[in-house]
């Protein structure tokens, strides 16, 4: 039986797709339907580095992007909450501007295995 409840973590080993699904300097949304519920997350790619986060702003608990995959600032140097203008460092998830300064995004551990993005 599958739940419709929203969850904030995934088990390790879930294959998300090939690394090339995410162009360098961009982010991609992932929604996973698991037995325990539905997970919303996103992955940012910078060169060979991948940074995964739960798609939930620490300010009000809403998804960060108003538009599909719209997680980064126009320069691509920070993660931005489209609703409240909070800004987060890509590599740490630390909020460096906006209503939740000092708080962090919840990490979503991902890695690369055989050219695929996989939950860790």
C-alpha positions as CSV (number, residue, x, y, z in Angstrom):
1,X,0.0,0.0,0.0
2,X,1.3,3.5,-0.9
3,X,0.8,6.5,1.3
4,X,0.0,10.0,-0.1
5,X,1.8,11.6,3.0
6,X,4.7,13.9,2.3
7,X,8.1,12.4,3.5
8,X,11.4,14.2,3.9
9,X,14.0,11.4,3.3
10,X,14.5,8.5,0.9
11,X,16.2,5.1,1.2
12,X,19.6,4.7,-0.2
13,X,20.1,3.2,-3.7
14,X,17.2,4.8,-5.5
15,X,18.3,5.5,-9.1
16,X,17.2,8.9,-10.2
17,X,18.6,8.9,-13.7
18,X,21.8,9.6,-15.7
19,X,24.0,12.5,-14.5
20,X,23.4,14.2,-17.9
21,X,19.8,14.8,-16.9
22,X,21.1,17.8,-15.1
23,X,23.2,20.3,-17.2
24,X,26.2,21.8,-15.4
25,X,25.2,24.9,-13.5
26,X,21.5,23.9,-13.3
27,X,19.1,22.1,-10.9
28,X,16.5,19.5,-11.4
29,X,13.4,18.6,-9.4
30,X,12.7,15.0,-8.4
31,X,9.4,13.7,-7.0
32,X,9.5,10.1,-5.8
33,X,6.4,8.1,-4.8
34,X,7.5,5.6,-2.2
35,X,5.5,3.3,0.0
36,X,5.8,5.6,3.0
37,X,4.7,8.7,0.9
38,X,5.8,11.2,-1.6
39,X,9.2,12.8,-1.5
40,X,10.1,16.1,-3.2
41,X,13.7,17.0,-3.7
42,X,16.1,18.6,-6.1
43,X,19.7,18.2,-7.2
44,X,22.1,21.0,-8.3
45,X,25.1,20.1,-10.5
46,X,28.3,22.0,-10.6
47,X,30.8,20.2,-12.8
48,X,31.2,16.8,-11.3
49,X,29.7,17.8,-7.9
50,X,26.1,17.1,-7.1
51,X,24.2,18.7,-4.2
52,X,20.8,17.3,-3.2
53,X,18.3,19.0,-0.9
54,X,14.7,18.3,0.2
55,X,12.5,20.8,-1.6
56,X,11.3,22.6,1.5
57,X,12.1,26.2,2.5
58,X,13.0,26.4,6.3
59,X,11.1,29.6,6.5
60,X,7.5,28.4,5.9
61,X,7.9,24.8,4.8
62,X,6.9,25.4,1.2
63,X,8.6,24.2,-2.0
64,X,11.3,26.6,-3.1
65,X,10.5,26.8,-6.9
66,X,7.5,28.4,-8.4
67,X,8.5,27.0,-11.8
68,X,9.7,23.5,-12.6
69,X,13.5,23.2,-11.9
70,X,13.7,27.0,-11.1
71,X,15.9,26.7,-8.0
72,X,18.8,28.9,-8.8
73,X,19.4,32.6,-9.0
74,X,19.8,34.0,-12.6
75,X,23.6,33.9,-12.1
76,X,23.4,30.3,-10.9
77,X,25.5,31.0,-7.9
78,X,22.9,30.5,-5.2
79,X,19.7,28.5,-4.5
80,X,16.7,30.9,-4.3
81,X,13.3,30.5,-2.7
82,X,10.9,31.9,-5.3
83,X,8.3,32.7,-2.6
84,X,10.2,34.5,0.1
85,X,13.5,35.6,-1.7
86,X,15.7,33.5,0.7
87,X,19.1,32.7,-0.7
88,X,21.1,29.6,0.1
89,X,24.7,28.5,-0.6
90,X,24.7,25.6,-3.1
91,X,27.3,23.5,-1.4
92,X,26.1,23.8,2.2
93,X,22.4,24.8,2.0
94,X,23.1,27.6,4.5
95,X,20.6,30.6,4.2
96,X,22.7,33.7,3.5
97,X,19.9,36.2,2.9
98,X,16.2,36.6,3.5
99,X,13.8,35.6,6.2
100,X,15.6,32.4,7.3
101,X,19.2,33.7,7.5
102,X,21.3,31.2,9.4
103,X,19.0,28.3,8.9
104,X,19.8,25.5,6.4
105,X,18.1,23.4,3.7
106,X,17.7,19.8,4.6
107,X,20.4,17.8,2.7
108,X,19.3,14.9,0.5
109,X,22.4,12.7,0.1
110,X,23.0,11.7,-3.6
111,X,26.0,10.2,-5.3
112,X,27.0,9.0,-8.7
113,X,27.3,5.3,-9.5
114,X,28.0,4.0,-13.1
115,X,27.0,7.4,-14.5
116,X,23.7,7.6,-12.7
117,X,22.5,9.8,-9.8
118,X,21.6,7.6,-6.9
119,X,20.4,8.3,-3.4
120,X,23.0,7.7,-0.8
